[in-house]
């Protein structure tokens, strides 16, 4: 008899044994994180926290710790994102309310900051677990309320009310309420200037760090930033005083560091120590990164590129520096260089959501819409439902004429960011394109409601009224626009279009001429004014404007079409002018104009082929002797 095989014994390891490798990795990460934060190496700490959060997305303390690191680099939009995510997981997390309020205050959103702090304070009062956080929230709330009742000059001189801190997002920070940071914190300021709100986001292309970070350093003692008034520093020798460059009317002059309302840069003396340690190197690196970002925000792109070049010579694959330099290139319209830098940043850190987003924006500006949408979709994997990325992808979908996708993206965007005027405006444009005119009007009005000075919202609403043939509403709208900014050329252009459509050509010429004094390179205004001159028999003026249209440089297919039309209409104007003194019975324009010319004109085709084919044997009675001039005129299209 065969003996039965022995029973299989299955061994199931104890769960603690399975956890040990993960726990060991987490322990080593925590040690490295503590070392990086002690050395003030915030950018590397953020990247380490990225990997920690990827392993444990629900770690609320890591989200707060990463928000804290972002706060040190003045990347306040990322602070708000991480705090919001932490509060979704734990609505009673006081540290998140503190950091979120500070970031909102730094962005100039003082009312929203006060709301965040008051919410945290109510929770702390109901369930007093952390007395330190409770007292800090009380101090923050009272500081805002006190500030609202006093004049700006009564604020402590270490934090002047008219000093603005430039951050990596597209805004200035009001430092009146901003909490003091650690001793090695460097603050980059600029003089009080005009409102720096960008257009859409624009596409605004400003560098942030890698992705939608959701971690932070542990809530240990050295990672908490108490709200306190900075102490006055002792006086120093003139030799030790840091000097900075201040630009006045295009000329640079040296100004000594001082704590007054026109302060340009405040530097920590510790940064100029002669003995440089590893920690001070990392501080210097983050300081230079922050300074480069500030230069981008101030529009000093060459200086920013120089700073990022220095960083990249030391660390060629530093993602944040590559993103910063790429952004500066993008603002200078050096889009190929920008895309190259963003690509290197992605290769260095594939989870750098900011690099994916920036590359998508740059590709969209080049008209590479498919690639742009792919990049922005990838960025959304790292920042799900990010209003900024949804806004950008919605705009690209609109330009790509994928209106349904654009409506979906922009609708989601305005649900998450209700006060985004640009998103409301583009949603209005998209709805108008699909025929939902009432909803389109509502969206444009919402854009104006949330930002009455956003001129694009007014212009697009006027365009909608023009398309719907509401001239009274349109004219009333344009009057309001010009009250906001009398030099807004688009308003005069739109009014010129309206008058042209109503047959009031001389009024249209007047409006278009005003628009051209403000924007001489507007091909649309030139072409329309030429058409108005042509319509009232002012052929010389019409031909001059048509020539100006032909001389402008091409940068889009729409302009190419206008230049083609300008060529054909210029020839018609010349023909009409040559027959102006004849009786109608002595000429017949229908017979005189060659059929091929009419076909190419109707189809808006390249006029060079018309001239060549007609000269080969067909009758070309429109200025027949001017074939050489025609070839010369169309050389720009060759």
Buried (B, 14 or more C-beta within 10 A) or exposed (E): EEEEEEEEEEEEEEEEEEEEEEEEEBEEBBEEBBBBBEBBBBBBBBBBBBEBBEEEEEBBBBBBBBBBBBBBBBBBBBBBBBBBBBBEBBEEBBBBBBBBBBBBBBBBBBEBBBBBBBBBBEBBEEEEEBEEBBEBBBBBBEBBEEBEEEEEEEBEEBBBBBBBBBBBBBBBBBBBBBBBBEEBBBBBBBBBEEEBBBBBBBBBBBBBBBBBBBBBBBBEEEBBBEBEEBEEEEEEEEEEEBEEEBEEEEEEEEBEBEBEBBBBBBBBBEBEEEEEEEBBEBBBBBBBBBBBBBBBBBEBBEBBBBBBEEBBEEEEEBBBBBBBBBBBBBBBEBBEBBBBBBBBBBEBBBBBBBBBBBBBBBBBBEEBBEBBBBBBEBBBEBBEEBBBBBBBBBBBBBBBEBBEBBBBBBBBBBEBBEBBBBBBBBBBBBBBBEEBBEBBBBBBBBBBEBBEEBBBBBBBBBBBBBEBEBBEBBBEBBEBBBEEEEEBBBBBBBBBBBBBEEEBBEBBBBBBBBBBEBBEEBBBBBBBBBBBBBBEEBBEBBBBBBBBBBEBEEEEEEBBEBBBBBBBBBBBBBBBBEBEEEEEEEBEEEEBBBEBBEEBBEEEBBBBEBBEBBBEEEEBBBBEEBBEEBBEBBEBBE
